[in-house]
Amino acid sequence: MGIWRKWLGKNTYKTANQPADSQSVPRIISIDLTENHSYLKDVFANCSDISFKAVSIKQQTNGLLVYTEGITDKNILNEQLLRVLFLEFENMNFTADPKMLAYQEIPISGLTLTETHSELISAVLEGSVALLIDGYQQALVADVKGGERRAIQEPVTEGVIRGPREGFTESIQTNMALIRFKLKTPEYKTIAFVIGEKTKTKVILAYIDSVVDPSIIDEVKSRLQRIQIDAILESGYIEEFIVDNPYSLFPQLQYSERPDSVVSQLLEGRFAILTDGTPFVLTGPVTIWQFLQASEDYYEYYFIANLLRWLRIGFVFVTLFLPSLYVAVTTIHQDMLPTPLILSIAAARESIPFPALVEAFIMEVSFEALREAGVRLPRTIGQAVSILGALVIGQSAVQAGIVSAPMVIIVSLTGIASFCIPRYNLSISLRLLRFPMMIMAAVFGLIGMVIGTLFILVHLCQLRSFGIPYLSGLAPFDKQASMDILVRKPWWNMVYRPNFLFSDNRKRMKERTKVSPEPTEKW
């Protein structure tokens, strides 16, 4: 707890001040149905998707239905509300009192009563249907949210060979259900927030009560409550508001489309933030090592996962340092290369009019442009543009004498290495850092690369994610956590959760033993 409290006061996240309590008195629903209808018509003026339907209950009591077209499930509205209310009650002795209808008559689970127009308007805009009855100051609100939404599909950004195929959708109710399917325990808690003055976006803070550090949850709630903005359209809005250091290139929250990945983070003592309208769920606190791990690491046998993890870590260094190393060696440290190799590079660069730094910048920027074009174009066209563009442009540039063949090889290897990093937000950070590293290498050689690396390491050592050091596991050293960084221990040996998350419930299995079959006689 000491490290958390020490660094908590030093965060630099940017949020607005807590809003002052409103002094306005909410407008009460009138007993006069005509007055209510007129007021709601004024509020929803020029809103063509808001429907007003006048109804008559038992041909003697007037009522008014208000709902939003497109986000209301009309099957539930017609079969479970209108049919019961106006057909099956025709010969029954009942009153039109909203309280009686809510608690005795209508077979819909999500029924509530409201006495203010503000609550009624918010419910209608969220997909509920409101029933106002002449002579009563309460409105009956039925939760019949529906509409066309994307079905559960395989995640696009986190494909796996072995593992679950279901991914989050844009519906926050569906996403909450996908997590609840995997966490069948009352210790899994969810706290709801509404953020955005115009969008009224529903945001859920999820955590496992018996595992997470309570002080982290209190801090997350405080940061979320202080956000004041007119709209939240994606979880990226929230991420920028609540991170400790918003000016850092390195990601301080992890996002995922996979329910299994989010649940595994919750089980380690982290929290999750679900945002309505996006399939990406934020998790934190994070360390840099999480961005080098794929969910498939924990589904494959551990020695396979370790081999793939070492491959990724090696390609992280290739992504960051290979172009800079080439520039430094060919510009300043030619004597470090064997004579045949330096002669081969010199012959390839003989007709190139640009120094190695400019040549590297041309190729790196061109490669990034091709990658961006491949992402933004339609999928079938984008793949063709990426592949053919790289081949045609690279070959043409070499034949035209603009860039050398070794530089094309270096940039291609660097691009492939960046694709091996499982998380896009860390990959883009390393790709951006390549450019200042190349400048340092061109000016100061290998010494410049060492200086640039020291700057990056110092920044990483100072970085915090909700008070947790960014290099936790190795700096500060944590024996338990370090065994899931460079290597992944077998599941029967992963007894404890990481120490740096300050969880009081660190033990995750009862015995540190391997379950083996009983010895049997040979046939």
C-alpha positions in Angstrom: 0.0 0.0 0.0 3.0 2.3 0.6 4.0 2.6 -3.0 0.4 3.2 -4.1 -0.2 6.0 -1.6 3.2 7.5 -2.3 2.6 7.9 -6.0 -1.1 8.5 -6.0 -0.6 12.2 -5.1 1.8 12.6 -8.1 -0.5 11.7 -10.9 -1.2 14.2 -13.6 -4.5 13.0 -15.1 -6.7 15.7 -16.5 -10.4 15.9 -15.5 -12.8 18.7 -14.9 -14.0 19.7 -11.5 -17.0 18.1 -9.9 -20.2 19.8 -11.0 -22.1 21.9 -8.5 -25.4 20.7 -7.4 -28.2 21.9 -9.6 -30.5 24.4 -8.0 -33.3 23.9 -10.5 -36.4 22.0 -9.3 -37.4 19.1 -11.6 -40.7 19.4 -13.4 -43.4 17.2 -11.9 -45.7 15.2 -14.1 -49.1 16.8 -14.2 -52.4 15.1 -13.7 -53.6 16.7 -16.9 -52.6 14.4 -19.8 -53.1 17.3 -22.3 -50.6 19.4 -20.5 -48.1 16.6 -20.3 -48.5 15.9 -24.0 -48.0 19.6 -24.9 -44.8 19.8 -22.8 -43.3 16.7 -24.2 -44.1 17.8 -27.8 -42.2 21.0 -27.1 -39.2 19.1 -25.6 -39.1 16.7 -28.6 -39.8 19.3 -31.2 -38.3 18.3 -34.6 -37.4 14.8 -33.3 -39.0 12.6 -35.9 -37.9 9.4 -34.2 -39.9 10.1 -31.1 -43.4 8.6 -31.3 -46.5 9.7 -29.4 -49.4 7.3 -29.5 -52.7 8.2 -27.9 -54.5 5.1 -26.3 -57.8 4.5 -24.5 -57.8 2.1 -21.6 -61.2 0.2 -21.3 -62.6 2.9 -23.6 -62.9 5.3 -20.6 -59.4 6.4 -19.5 -57.1 8.2 -21.9 -53.4 7.4 -22.0 -50.3 8.4 -24.0 -47.4 6.2 -25.0 -44.0 7.8 -25.7 -41.1 5.9 -27.1 -38.2 6.2 -29.5 -38.4 4.4 -32.9 -35.5 2.1 -33.7 -34.1 1.5 -30.2 -37.4 0.1 -28.8 -38.3 -3.6 -29.2 -41.7 -3.4 -30.8 -42.4 -7.1 -30.3 -42.3 -6.6 -26.5 -44.2 -3.4 -26.8 -47.0 -5.0 -28.8 -47.2 -8.4 -27.2 -46.4 -7.8 -23.5 -47.7 -4.2 -23.0 -50.3 -3.2 -25.5 -51.9 -6.6 -25.9 -52.2 -7.2 -22.2 -53.2 -3.6 -21.4 -55.9 -3.1 -24.1 -57.2 -6.6 -25.0 -56.8 -9.0 -22.0 -57.9 -6.3 -19.5 -61.1 -5.4 -21.5 -63.3 -7.7 -19.4 -61.3 -7.5 -16.1 -62.1 -5.3 -13.2 -59.0 -3.1 -12.6 -58.1 0.5 -12.3 -55.7 2.5 -14.5 -53.6 3.5 -11.5 -50.0 3.2 -12.6 -49.0 1.6 -9.3 -51.5 -1.2 -9.8 -50.4 -1.7 -13.4 -46.8 -1.8 -12.4 -47.0 -4.3 -9.5 -50.0 -6.5 -10.4 -51.2 -6.4 -14.0 -48.4 -6.0 -16.7 -46.1 -9.0 -17.0 -42.9 -7.1 -17.8 -40.0 -7.3 -15.4 -38.4 -3.9 -16.1 -41.3 -1.7 -14.9 -40.7 1.5 -12.9 -42.6 4.5 -11.9 -41.5 8.1 -12.3 -42.9 11.4 -11.1 -40.7 13.9 -13.0 -40.4 14.7 -16.7 -36.6 14.7 -16.6 -36.6 11.0 -15.6 -39.3 10.2 -18.1 -37.3 11.9 -21.0 -34.1 10.1 -20.1 -35.8 6.8 -20.0 -37.5 7.3 -23.4 -34.1 8.4 -25.0 -32.5 5.2 -23.6 -35.1 2.9 -25.3 -37.8 2.6 -22.7 -41.5 3.3 -23.4 -43.4 5.6 -21.1 -47.2 5.4 -20.4 -48.9 8.5 -19.1 -52.5 8.2 -17.8 -54.9 11.0 -17.5 -55.6 11.9 -13.9 -52.4 10.5 -12.4 -49.1 12.2 -11.6 -47.0 9.1 -12.2 -45.8 7.7 -15.4 -45.2 4.0 -16.0 -41.8 3.2 -17.6 -41.3 -0.2 -19.3 -37.8 -1.3 -20.2 -38.2 -2.6 -23.7 -34.8 -1.7 -25.2 -34.1 -3.3 -28.5 -33.2 -2.3 -32.0 -30.7 -3.7 -34.4 -27.2 -4.2 -33.0 -24.2 -6.2 -34.1 -24.3 -9.8 -33.1 -21.5 -11.5 -31.1 -18.6 -12.2 -33.5 -15.0 -13.3 -33.4 -12.7 -10.4 -32.3 -11.0 -8.7 -35.3 -8.0 -7.2 -33.5 -7.1 -10.2 -31.3 -7.3 -13.3 -33.4 -6.1 -16.6 -31.8 -5.6 -20.2 -33.0 -6.7 -21.7 -29.7 -9.2 -20.0 -27.4 -12.7 -18.6 -27.3 -14.1 -17.1 -30.4 -16.6 -14.7 -28.9 -15.9 -11.0 -28.7 -17.5 -7.9 -27.2 -20.1 -5.9 -29.1 -21.4 -2.3 -29.0 -24.1 -3.2 -26.5 -23.0 -2.8 -22.9 -25.7 -5.2 -21.7 -24.3 -7.9 -24.0 -20.7 -7.2 -22.8 -21.7 -7.4 -19.2 -23.4 -10.7 -19.8 -20.4 -12.1 -21.6 -18.3 -11.4 -18.5 -21.0 -12.7 -16.1 -21.1 -15.9 -18.1 -17.4 -16.5 -17.0 -17.6 -15.0 -13.5 -20.4 -16.8 -11.7 -19.7 -15.3 -8.3 -21.4 -12.5 -6.3 -17.9 -11.1 -5.6 -17.9 -9.7 -9.2 -19.2 -6.1 -8.8 -20.4 -3.5 -11.3 -20.8 0.2 -10.7 -22.8 2.3 -13.2 -22.0 5.8 -14.3 -23.6 8.1 -16.9 -21.0 10.4 -18.6 -21.7 12.9 -21.3 -24.1 15.8 -21.1 -25.5 15.1 -24.6 -24.9 11.4 -25.1 -25.7 10.2 -21.6 -23.3 7.3 -22.2 -23.5 4.4 -19.7 -20.1 3.4 -18.3 -19.6 0.4 -16.0 -16.7 -0.1 -13.6 -16.3 -3.8 -13.0 -14.0 -5.6 -10.5 -13.8 -8.6 -8.2 -14.4 -7.4 -4.6 -12.3 -10.0 -2.8 -9.3 -9.6 -5.1 -8.9 -5.9 -6.0 -7.2 -3.3 -3.8 -10.1 -1.0 -2.5 -8.0 2.1 -2.8 -7.5 1.6 -6.5 -11.3 1.3 -7.0 -11.9 4.5 -5.0 -9.5 6.4 -7.2 -11.0 5.1 -10.4 -14.5 6.1 -9.2 -13.2 9.5 -8.3 -11.6 10.1 -11.7 -14.7 8.9 -13.6 -17.0 11.1 -11.5 -14.9 14.2 -12.3 -15.2 13.8 -16.1 -17.4 16.5 -17.6 -17.8 16.5 -21.4 -20.7 16.8 -23.8 -20.1 13.3 -25.4 -18.5 10.0 -24.8 -18.5 8.0 -28.1 -15.7 5.5 -27.4 -13.6 4.3 -24.5 -10.7 6.2 -25.8 -12.3 9.4 -24.5 -12.3 8.0 -21.0 -8.8 6.7 -21.3 -7.3 10.1 -22.0 -9.1 11.6 -19.0 -8.1 9.1 -16.3 -4.5 8.0 -17.1 -1.8 9.1 -14.8 0.5 10.7 -17.4 -1.5 11.9 -20.5 1.6 13.1 -22.3 3.4 9.8 -22.4 3.7 7.8 -25.7 3.3 4.5 -23.8 -0.3 3.1 -23.1 -1.3 3.2 -19.5 -4.5 1.3 -19.9 -5.1 -1.9 -21.9 -8.1 -2.4 -24.2 -9.5 -5.7 -25.4 -12.3 -7.1 -27.4 -12.0 -10.5 -25.7 -14.1 -11.4 -22.6 -11.6 -14.1 -21.6 -8.8 -11.5 -21.6 -10.8 -9.1 -19.5 -11.8 -11.8 -17.0 -8.2 -12.9 -16.6 -7.2 -9.3 -15.8 -10.0 -9.1 -13.2 -8.9 -12.3 -11.6 -5.4 -10.9 -11.1 -6.8 -7.9 -9.1 -7.4 -5.3 -11.8 -10.5 -3.4 -12.8 -12.4 -3.1 -16.1 -14.3 -0.1 -17.6 -17.1 -1.0 -20.1 -18.4 1.8 -22.3 -21.7 1.6 -24.2 -21.3 1.9 -27.9 -17.9 0.3 -28.3 -16.6 -3.3 -28.2 -13.3 -2.2 -26.5 -13.1 -2.7 -22.7 -10.4 -0.9 -20.7 -8.4 -2.7 -18.0 -5.9 -1.4 -15.5 -3.6 -0.9 -13.7 -1.2 -2.2 -16.3 2.5 -2.9 -16.7 4.5 -2.8 -20.0 4.8 -6.6 -19.9 1.1 -7.1 -20.4 1.3 -5.6 -23.9 3.8 -8.3 -24.9 1.4 -11.1 -23.8 -1.4 -12.7 -25.8 -4.3 -14.5 -24.4 -3.2 -17.6 -26.3 -0.1 -17.8 -24.1 -2.3 -19.2 -21.4 -4.1 -21.8 -23.6 -1.1 -23.4 -25.3 1.3 -25.6 -23.4 3.8 -23.5 -21.4 7.0 -24.3 -23.3 5.3 -23.2 -26.6 4.0 -20.0 -24.9 7.6 -19.3 -23.7 9.1 -19.7 -27.1 6.5 -17.3 -28.6 7.0 -14.8 -25.8 10.8 -14.8 -26.3 10.2 -14.2 -30.0 8.0 -11.2 -29.3 10.5 -9.7 -26.8 13.3 -10.1 -29.4 11.2 -8.4 -32.1 10.5 -5.5 -29.8 14.2 -4.7 -29.9 14.3 -5.2 -33.6 11.3 -2.8 -34.0 12.9 0.0 -32.0 16.7 -0.4 -32.8 17.3 -2.0 -36.2 16.9 1.1 -38.4 18.9 3.2 -35.9 21.6 0.6 -35.8 21.9 0.5 -39.6 22.1 4.3 -39.8 24.7 4.5 -37.0 26.9 1.8 -38.5 26.7 3.0 -42.1 27.2 6.6 -41.2 29.8 6.7 -38.4 30.9 3.2 -37.4 31.8 1.6 -40.7 34.9 0.0 -39.2 32.6 -2.3 -37.1 31.5 -4.3 -40.1 33.4 -7.0 -41.9 35.2 -5.8 -45.0 33.1 -7.9 -47.5 29.8 -6.6 -45.9 30.8 -3.0 -45.9 32.0 -3.2 -49.5 28.6 -4.8 -50.4 26.7 -2.0 -48.6 28.9 0.7 -50.2 28.3 -0.7 -53.7 24.5 -0.8 -53.1 24.6 2.9 -51.9 27.0 4.1 -54.5 24.3 5.7 -56.7 22.1 6.8 -53.8 21.9 10.7 -53.6 20.7 10.8 -50.0 22.5 10.1 -46.7 21.4 7.0 -44.8 19.2 9.0 -42.4 17.1 10.6 -45.2 17.0 7.2 -47.0 15.6 5.6 -43.8 13.1 8.3 -43.3 11.8 8.0 -46.8 11.3 4.3 -46.5 9.8 4.3 -43.0 7.3 7.0 -43.9 6.4 5.2 -47.1 5.9 2.0 -45.2 3.7 3.6 -42.6 1.6 5.3 -45.3 1.1 1.9 -47.0 0.1 0.3 -43.7 -2.4 3.1 -43.0 -3.8 2.9 -46.5 -4.3 -0.9 -46.1 -6.3 -0.3 -42.9 -8.6 2.5 -44.2 -9.4 1.0 -47.6 -12.0 -1.8 -47.9 -10.5 -5.1 -46.7 -10.1 -6.9 -50.0 -8.7 -3.8 -51.7 -6.6 -2.8 -48.7 -4.7 -6.1 -48.6 -3.8 -5.8 -52.3 -2.7 -2.2 -52.0 -0.5 -3.1 -49.0 1.2 -6.1 -50.7 1.5 -4.8 -54.2 2.3 -1.2 -53.1 5.2 -2.4 -51.0 6.6 -4.7 -53.8 6.2 -2.2 -56.6 7.3 0.9 -54.8 10.3 -0.9 -53.1 11.5 -2.4 -56.4 11.0 0.8 -58.3 12.8 2.9 -55.7 15.8 0.6 -55.8 15.9 0.6 -59.6 15.6 4.4 -59.7 18.5 4.8 -57.3 16.4 6.6 -54.6 17.0 4.0 -51.9 19.4 1.1 -51.6 18.4 -2.6 -51.4 19.8 -3.1 -47.8 17.5 -0.3 -46.6 14.5 -2.0 -48.1 15.4 -5.2 -46.3 15.9 -3.3 -43.0 12.6 -1.5 -43.2 10.8 -4.7 -44.2 12.2 -6.6 -41.2 11.3 -3.8 -38.9 7.7 -3.7 -40.2 7.3 -7.5 -39.8 8.8 -7.2 -36.2 6.2 -4.6 -35.3 3.4 -6.9 -36.4 4.6 -9.5 -33.9 3.7 -7.2 -30.9 0.2 -8.3 -29.8 -1.0 -4.9 -28.7 -1.4 -2.2 -31.3 -1.1 0.7 -28.9 2.4 -0.4 -27.8 3.4 -1.2 -31.4 2.5 2.3 -32.6 4.5 3.8 -29.6 7.6 1.9 -30.6 7.1 2.9 -34.3 7.0 6.5 -33.3 10.1 6.2 -31.1 12.0 4.8 -34.1 12.3 8.3 -35.7 14.0 10.2 -32.8 16.2 7.1 -32.3 17.4 7.3 -36.0 18.2 11.0 -35.6 20.3 10.3 -32.4 22.0 7.5 -34.3 22.8 9.7 -37.3 24.2 12.5 -35.1 26.0 10.6 -32.3 26.3 7.1 -33.6 26.0 4.2 -31.1 26.5 6.7 -28.2 23.4 8.5 -29.4 21.4 5.2 -29.4 22.6 4.6 -25.8 21.5 8.1 -24.7 18.1 7.6 -26.4 17.7 4.2 -24.7 18.5 5.8 -21.3 15.9 8.5 -21.8 13.3 5.8 -22.6 14.2 3.7 -19.6 14.1 6.7 -17.2 10.7 7.6 -18.5 9.4 4.1 -18.1 10.8 3.9 -14.5 8.9 7.1 -13.7 5.6 6.1 -15.4 2.7 4.9 -13.3 -0.6 3.3 -14.0 -3.0 4.2 -11.1 0.0 4.3 -8.8 1.5 1.0 -10.0 5.1 1.3 -11.4 5.0 0.6 -15.1 8.0 -1.8 -14.9 6.6 -3.7 -11.9 7.8 -7.3 -11.8 11.4 -6.3 -12.7 11.6 -2.8 -11.4 10.8 -3.0 -8.5 11.5 -6.7 -8.6 8.7 -9.1 -7.7 9.6 -12.7 -7.7 6.0 -14.0 -8.2 5.3 -11.5 -11.0 8.7 -12.0 -12.7 7.8 -15.6 -13.4 5.1 -14.5 -15.8 7.2 -11.9 -17.7 10.1 -13.5 -19.5 8.7 -17.0 -19.0 5.2 -18.4 -18.3 5.2 -21.0 -15.5 2.9 -24.0 -15.8 -0.6 -23.4 -14.5 0.0 -25.9 -11.6 2.8 -23.7 -10.4 1.1 -20.3 -10.7 -0.2 -20.2 -7.1 -0.1 -16.5 -6.3 -1.2 -13.3 -7.8 1.3 -10.5 -8.4 2.5 -8.6 -5.3 2.5 -5.2 -6.9 -1.3 -5.1 -7.1 -1.6 -5.0 -3.3 -4.3 -7.7 -3.2 -5.1 -9.2 0.2 -6.3 -12.4 -1.5 -3.1 -13.3 -3.3 -3.5 -17.1 -3.3 -5.3 -18.4 -6.4 -5.1 -22.1 -5.8 -5.0 -24.4 -2.8 -1.9 -26.5 -3.3 1.3 -26.1 -5.3 1.1 -29.6 -6.7 0.9 -31.1 -10.2 -2.1 -33.3 -10.7 -0.8 -36.5 -12.2 -2.6 -39.8 -13.1 -2.3 -42.8 -10.8 0.3 -45.3 -11.9 -1.3 -48.2 -13.9 0.0 -51.6 -15.0 1.3 -52.0 -18.5 -0.9 -53.9 -20.9 
